[in-house]
């Protein structure tokens, strides 16, 4: 899952200086933070967990393996 890593695009030779919106966590652009440890990880390293009726995401297989 390493496509769409960079947001900066060239279109027809135009060069964009990439100012991408707000988040410092660019990664794949789809990182979410673990509900338990707060680390931002790509979806492939997260699993959903139902917490109090909501779906939260946590590290997969668990936070200890998270680097
Ligand atoms: Zn975690």
PDB file of the backbone (N, CA, C, O) and the ligand in Angstrom, with CONECT records:
HET     ZN  A 101       1
ATOM      1  N   UNK A   1       0.836  -1.197   0.000  1.00  0.00           N
ATOM      2  CA  UNK A   1       0.000   0.000   0.000  1.00  0.00           C
ATOM      3  C   UNK A   1       0.866   1.240   0.000  1.00  0.00           C
ATOM      4  O   UNK A   1       0.779   2.061   0.913  1.00  0.00           O
ATOM      5  N   UNK A   2       1.694   1.384  -1.006  1.00  0.00           N
ATOM      6  CA  UNK A   2       2.518   2.581  -0.949  1.00  0.00           C
ATOM      7  C   UNK A   2       2.272   3.504  -2.120  1.00  0.00           C
ATOM      8  O   UNK A   2       3.146   4.283  -2.500  1.00  0.00           O
ATOM      9  N   UNK A   3       1.097   3.420  -2.689  1.00  0.00           N
ATOM     10  CA  UNK A   3       0.837   4.437  -3.686  1.00  0.00           C
ATOM     11  C   UNK A   3       0.222   5.655  -3.027  1.00  0.00           C
ATOM     12  O   UNK A   3      -0.177   5.625  -1.863  1.00  0.00           O
ATOM     13  N   UNK A   4       0.159   6.703  -3.782  1.00  0.00           N
ATOM     14  CA  UNK A   4      -0.370   7.953  -3.236  1.00  0.00           C
ATOM     15  C   UNK A   4       0.425   8.457  -2.050  1.00  0.00           C
ATOM     16  O   UNK A   4      -0.119   9.087  -1.144  1.00  0.00           O
ATOM     17  N   UNK A   5       1.705   8.176  -2.064  1.00  0.00           N
ATOM     18  CA  UNK A   5       2.474   8.633  -0.920  1.00  0.00           C
ATOM     19  C   UNK A   5       2.713  10.126  -0.963  1.00  0.00           C
ATOM     20  O   UNK A   5       2.705  10.792   0.072  1.00  0.00           O
ATOM     21  N   UNK A   6       2.921  10.641  -2.130  1.00  0.00           N
ATOM     22  CA  UNK A   6       3.241  12.049  -2.206  1.00  0.00           C
ATOM     23  C   UNK A   6       2.085  12.813  -2.816  1.00  0.00           C
ATOM     24  O   UNK A   6       1.463  12.389  -3.790  1.00  0.00           O
ATOM     25  N   UNK A   7       1.831  13.915  -2.227  1.00  0.00           N
ATOM     26  CA  UNK A   7       0.685  14.668  -2.681  1.00  0.00           C
ATOM     27  C   UNK A   7       1.030  15.658  -3.778  1.00  0.00           C
ATOM     28  O   UNK A   7       0.191  16.018  -4.603  1.00  0.00           O
ATOM     29  N   UNK A   8       2.274  16.086  -3.769  1.00  0.00           N
ATOM     30  CA  UNK A   8       2.672  17.064  -4.770  1.00  0.00           C
ATOM     31  C   UNK A   8       2.526  16.477  -6.166  1.00  0.00           C
ATOM     32  O   UNK A   8       2.916  15.338  -6.421  1.00  0.00           O
ATOM     33  N   UNK A   9       1.983  17.241  -7.026  1.00  0.00           N
ATOM     34  CA  UNK A   9       1.718  16.727  -8.353  1.00  0.00           C
ATOM     35  C   UNK A   9       2.257  17.684  -9.395  1.00  0.00           C
ATOM     36  O   UNK A   9       2.265  18.901  -9.209  1.00  0.00           O
ATOM     37  N   UNK A  10       2.695  17.120 -10.466  1.00  0.00           N
ATOM     38  CA  UNK A  10       3.004  17.958 -11.607  1.00  0.00           C
ATOM     39  C   UNK A  10       1.928  17.763 -12.644  1.00  0.00           C
ATOM     40  O   UNK A  10       1.583  16.637 -13.002  1.00  0.00           O
ATOM     41  N   UNK A  11       1.426  18.823 -13.103  1.00  0.00           N
ATOM     42  CA  UNK A  11       0.430  18.715 -14.140  1.00  0.00           C
ATOM     43  C   UNK A  11       0.876  19.552 -15.313  1.00  0.00           C
ATOM     44  O   UNK A  11       1.079  20.761 -15.200  1.00  0.00           O
ATOM     45  N   UNK A  12       1.022  18.896 -16.425  1.00  0.00           N
ATOM     46  CA  UNK A  12       1.407  19.607 -17.633  1.00  0.00           C
ATOM     47  C   UNK A  12       2.627  20.484 -17.436  1.00  0.00           C
ATOM     48  O   UNK A  12       2.698  21.590 -17.971  1.00  0.00           O
ATOM     49  N   UNK A  13       3.573  19.996 -16.679  1.00  0.00           N
ATOM     50  CA  UNK A  13       4.815  20.725 -16.506  1.00  0.00           C
ATOM     51  C   UNK A  13       4.786  21.787 -15.426  1.00  0.00           C
ATOM     52  O   UNK A  13       5.814  22.373 -15.086  1.00  0.00           O
ATOM     53  N   UNK A  14       3.631  22.023 -14.903  1.00  0.00           N
ATOM     54  CA  UNK A  14       3.576  22.977 -13.808  1.00  0.00           C
ATOM     55  C   UNK A  14       4.082  22.333 -12.544  1.00  0.00           C
ATOM     56  O   UNK A  14       3.762  21.184 -12.241  1.00  0.00           O
ATOM     57  N   UNK A  15       4.859  23.069 -11.826  1.00  0.00           N
ATOM     58  CA  UNK A  15       5.352  22.474 -10.604  1.00  0.00           C
ATOM     59  C   UNK A  15       4.657  23.085  -9.401  1.00  0.00           C
ATOM     60  O   UNK A  15       4.596  24.304  -9.241  1.00  0.00           O
ATOM     61  N   UNK A  16       4.162  22.248  -8.602  1.00  0.00           N
ATOM     62  CA  UNK A  16       3.478  22.727  -7.408  1.00  0.00           C
ATOM     63  C   UNK A  16       4.438  22.616  -6.249  1.00  0.00           C
ATOM     64  O   UNK A  16       5.068  21.580  -6.040  1.00  0.00           O
ATOM     65  N   UNK A  17       4.539  23.650  -5.529  1.00  0.00           N
ATOM     66  CA  UNK A  17       5.215  23.464  -4.259  1.00  0.00           C
ATOM     67  C   UNK A  17       4.167  22.886  -3.330  1.00  0.00           C
ATOM     68  O   UNK A  17       3.091  23.452  -3.140  1.00  0.00           O
ATOM     69  N   UNK A  18       4.500  21.780  -2.776  1.00  0.00           N
ATOM     70  CA  UNK A  18       3.445  21.074  -2.079  1.00  0.00           C
ATOM     71  C   UNK A  18       3.178  21.620  -0.691  1.00  0.00           C
ATOM     72  O   UNK A  18       3.897  21.350   0.271  1.00  0.00           O
ATOM     73  N   UNK A  19       2.148  22.373  -0.634  1.00  0.00           N
ATOM     74  CA  UNK A  19       1.619  22.767   0.661  1.00  0.00           C
ATOM     75  C   UNK A  19       0.397  21.916   0.850  1.00  0.00           C
ATOM     76  O   UNK A  19      -0.668  22.213   0.309  1.00  0.00           O
ATOM     77  N   UNK A  20       0.538  20.896   1.590  1.00  0.00           N
ATOM     78  CA  UNK A  20      -0.601  20.032   1.752  1.00  0.00           C
ATOM     79  C   UNK A  20      -1.274  20.349   3.068  1.00  0.00           C
ATOM     80  O   UNK A  20      -0.634  20.647   4.076  1.00  0.00           O
ATOM     81  N   UNK A  21      -2.546  20.274   3.018  1.00  0.00           N
ATOM     82  CA  UNK A  21      -3.343  20.725   4.159  1.00  0.00           C
ATOM     83  C   UNK A  21      -2.937  20.171   5.501  1.00  0.00           C
ATOM     84  O   UNK A  21      -2.708  18.972   5.657  1.00  0.00           O
ATOM     85  N   UNK A  22      -2.856  21.003   6.404  1.00  0.00           N
ATOM     86  CA  UNK A  22      -2.639  20.833   7.825  1.00  0.00           C
ATOM     87  C   UNK A  22      -1.862  19.695   8.443  1.00  0.00           C
ATOM     88  O   UNK A  22      -0.941  19.942   9.222  1.00  0.00           O
ATOM     89  N   UNK A  23      -2.191  18.477   8.132  1.00  0.00           N
ATOM     90  CA  UNK A  23      -1.662  17.389   8.939  1.00  0.00           C
ATOM     91  C   UNK A  23      -0.176  17.137   8.748  1.00  0.00           C
ATOM     92  O   UNK A  23       0.315  17.093   7.621  1.00  0.00           O
ATOM     93  N   UNK A  24       0.531  16.974   9.846  1.00  0.00           N
ATOM     94  CA  UNK A  24       1.936  16.607   9.766  1.00  0.00           C
ATOM     95  C   UNK A  24       2.111  15.123   9.475  1.00  0.00           C
ATOM     96  O   UNK A  24       3.221  14.669   9.196  1.00  0.00           O
ATOM     97  N   UNK A  25       1.045  14.384   9.536  1.00  0.00           N
ATOM     98  CA  UNK A  25       1.136  12.957   9.315  1.00  0.00           C
ATOM     99  C   UNK A  25       0.773  12.656   7.883  1.00  0.00           C
ATOM    100  O   UNK A  25      -0.382  12.353   7.587  1.00  0.00           O
ATOM    101  N   UNK A  26       1.717  12.733   7.009  1.00  0.00           N
ATOM    102  CA  UNK A  26       1.373  12.589   5.611  1.00  0.00           C
ATOM    103  C   UNK A  26       1.336  11.152   5.168  1.00  0.00           C
ATOM    104  O   UNK A  26       0.400  10.748   4.478  1.00  0.00           O
ATOM    105  N   UNK A  27       2.311  10.376   5.536  1.00  0.00           N
ATOM    106  CA  UNK A  27       2.294   8.966   5.203  1.00  0.00           C
ATOM    107  C   UNK A  27       1.563   8.659   3.927  1.00  0.00           C
ATOM    108  O   UNK A  27       1.899   9.199   2.874  1.00  0.00           O
ATOM    109  N   UNK A  28       0.582   7.815   3.998  1.00  0.00           N
ATOM    110  CA  UNK A  28      -0.187   7.470   2.826  1.00  0.00           C
ATOM    111  C   UNK A  28      -1.289   8.475   2.594  1.00  0.00           C
ATOM    112  O   UNK A  28      -1.977   8.430   1.574  1.00  0.00           O
ATOM    113  N   UNK A  29      -1.455   9.365   3.519  1.00  0.00           N
ATOM    114  CA  UNK A  29      -2.562  10.290   3.421  1.00  0.00           C
ATOM    115  C   UNK A  29      -3.803   9.749   4.094  1.00  0.00           C
ATOM    116  O   UNK A  29      -4.822  10.431   4.201  1.00  0.00           O
ATOM    117  N   UNK A  30      -3.700   8.514   4.543  1.00  0.00           N
ATOM    118  CA  UNK A  30      -4.876   7.905   5.163  1.00  0.00           C
ATOM    119  C   UNK A  30      -4.566   7.361   6.538  1.00  0.00           C
ATOM    120  O   UNK A  30      -5.275   6.488   7.039  1.00  0.00           O
ATOM    121  N   UNK A  31      -3.530   7.862   7.141  1.00  0.00           N
ATOM    122  CA  UNK A  31      -3.208   7.320   8.446  1.00  0.00           C
ATOM    123  C   UNK A  31      -4.259   7.734   9.461  1.00  0.00           C
ATOM    124  O   UNK A  31      -4.854   8.809   9.384  1.00  0.00           O
ATOM    125  N   UNK A  32      -4.457   6.863  10.384  1.00  0.00           N
ATOM    126  CA  UNK A  32      -5.348   7.190  11.482  1.00  0.00           C
ATOM    127  C   UNK A  32      -4.596   6.901  12.756  1.00  0.00           C
ATOM    128  O   UNK A  32      -3.647   6.117  12.776  1.00  0.00           O
ATOM    129  N   UNK A  33      -5.028   7.537  13.811  1.00  0.00           N
ATOM    130  CA  UNK A  33      -4.302   7.322  15.045  1.00  0.00           C
ATOM    131  C   UNK A  33      -4.947   6.210  15.857  1.00  0.00           C
ATOM    132  O   UNK A  33      -6.168   6.067  15.922  1.00  0.00           O
ATOM    133  N   UNK A  34      -4.086   5.446  16.460  1.00  0.00           N
ATOM    134  CA  UNK A  34      -4.543   4.344  17.284  1.00  0.00           C
ATOM    135  C   UNK A  34      -5.322   4.866  18.480  1.00  0.00           C
ATOM    136  O   UNK A  34      -4.932   5.835  19.132  1.00  0.00           O
ATOM    137  N   UNK A  35      -6.405   4.212  18.740  1.00  0.00           N
ATOM    138  CA  UNK A  35      -7.250   4.643  19.846  1.00  0.00           C
ATOM    139  C   UNK A  35      -6.534   4.486  21.178  1.00  0.00           C
ATOM    140  O   UNK A  35      -6.745   5.269  22.104  1.00  0.00           O
ATOM    141  N   UNK A  36      -5.693   3.479  21.265  1.00  0.00           N
ATOM    142  CA  UNK A  36      -5.035   3.213  22.542  1.00  0.00           C
ATOM    143  C   UNK A  36      -3.750   3.998  22.730  1.00  0.00           C
ATOM    144  O   UNK A  36      -3.569   4.670  23.745  1.00  0.00           O
ATOM    145  N   UNK A  37      -2.863   3.915  21.758  1.00  0.00           N
ATOM    146  CA  UNK A  37      -1.561   4.534  21.982  1.00  0.00           C
ATOM    147  C   UNK A  37      -1.398   5.857  21.237  1.00  0.00           C
ATOM    148  O   UNK A  37      -0.460   6.610  21.497  1.00  0.00           O
ATOM    149  N   UNK A  38      -2.301   6.131  20.326  1.00  0.00           N
ATOM    150  CA  UNK A  38      -2.258   7.428  19.665  1.00  0.00           C
ATOM    151  C   UNK A  38      -1.304   7.514  18.499  1.00  0.00           C
ATOM    152  O   UNK A  38      -1.183   8.569  17.876  1.00  0.00           O
ATOM    153  N   UNK A  39      -0.621   6.422  18.190  1.00  0.00           N
ATOM    154  CA  UNK A  39       0.290   6.454  17.053  1.00  0.00           C
ATOM    155  C   UNK A  39      -0.487   6.471  15.747  1.00  0.00           C
ATOM    156  O   UNK A  39      -1.544   5.857  15.607  1.00  0.00           O
ATOM    157  N   UNK A  40       0.077   7.187  14.817  1.00  0.00           N
ATOM    158  CA  UNK A  40      -0.561   7.217  13.509  1.00  0.00           C
ATOM    159  C   UNK A  40      -0.007   6.107  12.649  1.00  0.00           C
ATOM    160  O   UNK A  40       1.205   5.969  12.480  1.00  0.00           O
ATOM    161  N   UNK A  41      -0.911   5.324  12.113  1.00  0.00           N
ATOM    162  CA  UNK A  41      -0.490   4.183  11.330  1.00  0.00           C
ATOM    163  C   UNK A  41      -1.375   4.049  10.112  1.00  0.00           C
ATOM    164  O   UNK A  41      -2.519   4.503  10.108  1.00  0.00           O
ATOM    165  N   UNK A  42      -0.841   3.422   9.079  1.00  0.00           N
ATOM    166  CA  UNK A  42      -1.653   3.205   7.876  1.00  0.00           C
ATOM    167  C   UNK A  42      -2.718   2.158   8.150  1.00  0.00           C
ATOM    168  O   UNK A  42      -2.569   1.337   9.055  1.00  0.00           O
ATOM    169  N   UNK A  43      -3.778   2.185   7.381  1.00  0.00           N
ATOM    170  CA  UNK A  43      -4.889   1.267   7.601  1.00  0.00           C
ATOM    171  C   UNK A  43      -4.460  -0.189   7.616  1.00  0.00           C
ATOM    172  O   UNK A  43      -5.068  -1.008   8.306  1.00  0.00           O
ATOM    173  N   UNK A  44      -3.422  -0.521   6.863  1.00  0.00           N
ATOM    174  CA  UNK A  44      -2.988  -1.914   6.833  1.00  0.00           C
ATOM    175  C   UNK A  44      -2.414  -2.357   8.166  1.00  0.00           C
ATOM    176  O   UNK A  44      -2.284  -3.553   8.424  1.00  0.00           O
ATOM    177  N   UNK A  45      -2.077  -1.413   8.999  1.00  0.00           N
ATOM    178  CA  UNK A  45      -1.538  -1.767  10.306  1.00  0.00           C
ATOM    179  C   UNK A  45      -2.503  -1.452  11.429  1.00  0.00           C
ATOM    180  O   UNK A  45      -2.126  -1.341  12.596  1.00  0.00           O
ATOM    181  N   UNK A  46      -3.733  -1.316  11.050  1.00  0.00           N
ATOM    182  CA  UNK A  46      -4.731  -1.020  12.069  1.00  0.00           C
ATOM    183  C   UNK A  46      -5.869  -2.018  11.985  1.00  0.00           C
ATOM    184  O   UNK A  46      -6.148  -2.589  10.931  1.00  0.00           O
ATOM    185  N   UNK A  47      -6.494  -2.206  13.079  1.00  0.00           N
ATOM    186  CA  UNK A  47      -7.700  -3.015  13.063  1.00  0.00           C
ATOM    187  C   UNK A  47      -8.777  -2.239  13.804  1.00  0.00           C
ATOM    188  O   UNK A  47      -8.484  -1.416  14.672  1.00  0.00           O
ATOM    189  N   UNK A  48      -9.982  -2.504  13.462  1.00  0.00           N
ATOM    190  CA  UNK A  48     -11.022  -1.765  14.149  1.00  0.00           C
ATOM    191  C   UNK A  48     -11.475  -2.500  15.386  1.00  0.00           C
ATOM    192  O   UNK A  48     -11.434  -3.728  15.462  1.00  0.00           O
ATOM    193  N   UNK A  49     -11.891  -1.748  16.312  1.00  0.00           N
ATOM    194  CA  UNK A  49     -12.257  -2.286  17.605  1.00  0.00           C
ATOM    195  C   UNK A  49     -13.497  -1.543  18.047  1.00  0.00           C
ATOM    196  O   UNK A  49     -13.580  -0.318  17.957  1.00  0.00           O
ATOM    197  N   UNK A  50     -14.441  -2.296  18.516  1.00  0.00           N
ATOM    198  CA  UNK A  50     -15.644  -1.610  18.954  1.00  0.00           C
ATOM    199  C   UNK A  50     -15.493  -1.171  20.398  1.00  0.00           C
ATOM    200  O   UNK A  50     -15.269  -1.980  21.299  1.00  0.00           O
ATOM    201  N   UNK A  51     -15.620   0.100  20.586  1.00  0.00           N
ATOM    202  CA  UNK A  51     -15.473   0.652  21.921  1.00  0.00           C
ATOM    203  C   UNK A  51     -16.701   1.475  22.239  1.00  0.00           C
ATOM    204  O   UNK A  51     -16.984   2.477  21.584  1.00  0.00           O
ATOM    205  N   UNK A  52     -17.407   1.050  23.228  1.00  0.00           N
ATOM    206  CA  UNK A  52     -18.593   1.787  23.646  1.00  0.00           C
ATOM    207  C   UNK A  52     -19.515   2.096  22.472  1.00  0.00           C
ATOM    208  O   UNK A  52     -20.040   3.201  22.331  1.00  0.00           O
ATOM    209  N   UNK A  53     -19.688   1.086  21.645  1.00  0.00           N
ATOM    210  CA  UNK A  53     -20.614   1.256  20.535  1.00  0.00           C
ATOM    211  C   UNK A  53     -20.052   2.013  19.346  1.00  0.00           C
ATOM    212  O   UNK A  53     -20.733   2.187  18.335  1.00  0.00           O
ATOM    213  N   UNK A  54     -18.818   2.459  19.465  1.00  0.00           N
ATOM    214  CA  UNK A  54     -18.202   3.131  18.327  1.00  0.00           C
ATOM    215  C   UNK A  54     -17.105   2.262  17.770  1.00  0.00           C
ATOM    216  O   UNK A  54     -16.553   1.413  18.470  1.00  0.00           O
ATOM    217  N   UNK A  55     -16.796   2.469  16.537  1.00  0.00           N
ATOM    218  CA  UNK A  55     -15.662   1.760  15.970  1.00  0.00           C
ATOM    219  C   UNK A  55     -14.431   2.635  16.058  1.00  0.00           C
ATOM    220  O   UNK A  55     -14.369   3.724  15.487  1.00  0.00           O
ATOM    221  N   UNK A  56     -13.471   2.137  16.778  1.00  0.00           N
ATOM    222  CA  UNK A  56     -12.209   2.845  16.876  1.00  0.00           C
ATOM    223  C   UNK A  56     -11.158   1.976  16.226  1.00  0.00           C
ATOM    224  O   UNK A  56     -11.372   0.780  16.024  1.00  0.00           O
ATOM    225  N   UNK A  57     -10.028   2.563  15.898  1.00  0.00           N
ATOM    226  CA  UNK A  57      -8.972   1.742  15.333  1.00  0.00           C
ATOM    227  C   UNK A  57      -7.800   1.650  16.293  1.00  0.00           C
ATOM    228  O   UNK A  57      -7.433   2.615  16.963  1.00  0.00           O
ATOM    229  N   UNK A  58      -7.236   0.475  16.335  1.00  0.00           N
ATOM    230  CA  UNK A  58      -6.065   0.250  17.176  1.00  0.00           C
ATOM    231  C   UNK A  58      -5.008  -0.470  16.347  1.00  0.00           C
ATOM    232  O   UNK A  58      -5.290  -1.001  15.274  1.00  0.00           O
ATOM    233  N   UNK A  59      -3.804  -0.473  16.863  1.00  0.00           N
ATOM    234  CA  UNK A  59      -2.708  -1.099  16.153  1.00  0.00           C
ATOM    235  C   UNK A  59      -2.958  -2.584  15.946  1.00  0.00           C
ATOM    236  O   UNK A  59      -3.573  -3.249  16.780  1.00  0.00           O
ATOM    237  N   UNK A  60      -2.475  -3.087  14.829  1.00  0.00           N
ATOM    238  CA  UNK A  60      -2.585  -4.509  14.538  1.00  0.00           C
ATOM    239  C   UNK A  60      -1.192  -5.091  14.456  1.00  0.00           C
ATOM    240  O   UNK A  60      -0.342  -4.497  13.793  1.00  0.00           O
ATOM    241  N   UNK A  61      -0.908  -6.200  15.078  1.00  0.00           N
ATOM    242  CA  UNK A  61      -1.811  -6.948  15.953  1.00  0.00           C
ATOM    243  C   UNK A  61      -1.982  -6.308  17.324  1.00  0.00           C
ATOM    244  O   UNK A  61      -2.989  -6.541  17.993  1.00  0.00           O
ATOM    245  N   UNK A  62      -1.050  -5.534  17.734  1.00  0.00           N
ATOM    246  CA  UNK A  62      -1.258  -4.804  18.988  1.00  0.00           C
ATOM    247  C   UNK A  62      -0.259  -3.663  19.094  1.00  0.00           C
ATOM    248  O   UNK A  62       0.676  -3.560  18.300  1.00  0.00           O
ATOM    249  N   UNK A  63      -0.470  -2.823  20.074  1.00  0.00           N
ATOM    250  CA  UNK A  63       0.351  -1.619  20.179  1.00  0.00           C
ATOM    251  C   UNK A  63       1.824  -1.920  20.394  1.00  0.00           C
ATOM    252  O   UNK A  63       2.682  -1.127  20.007  1.00  0.00           O
ATOM    253  N   UNK A  64       2.119  -3.031  20.993  1.00  0.00           N
ATOM    254  CA  UNK A  64       3.515  -3.342  21.283  1.00  0.00           C
ATOM    255  C   UNK A  64       4.342  -3.510  20.026  1.00  0.00           C
ATOM    256  O   UNK A  64       5.547  -3.259  20.025  1.00  0.00           O
ATOM    257  N   UNK A  65       3.701  -3.927  18.976  1.00  0.00           N
ATOM    258  CA  UNK A  65       4.448  -4.130  17.749  1.00  0.00           C
ATOM    259  C   UNK A  65       4.600  -2.834  16.968  1.00  0.00           C
ATOM    260  O   UNK A  65       5.293  -2.782  15.952  1.00  0.00           O
ATOM    261  N   UNK A  66       3.966  -1.828  17.440  1.00  0.00           N
ATOM    262  CA  UNK A  66       4.008  -0.568  16.706  1.00  0.00           C
ATOM    263  C   UNK A  66       5.362   0.094  16.893  1.00  0.00           C
ATOM    264  O   UNK A  66       5.875   0.212  18.006  1.00  0.00           O
ATOM    265  N   UNK A  67       5.914   0.514  15.792  1.00  0.00           N
ATOM    266  CA  UNK A  67       7.174   1.239  15.904  1.00  0.00           C
ATOM    267  C   UNK A  67       6.910   2.711  15.861  1.00  0.00           C
ATOM    268  O   UNK A  67       7.844   3.509  15.940  1.00  0.00           O
TER     269      UNK A  67
HETATM  270 ZN    ZN A 101      -1.663   1.465  19.352  1.00  0.00          ZN
END
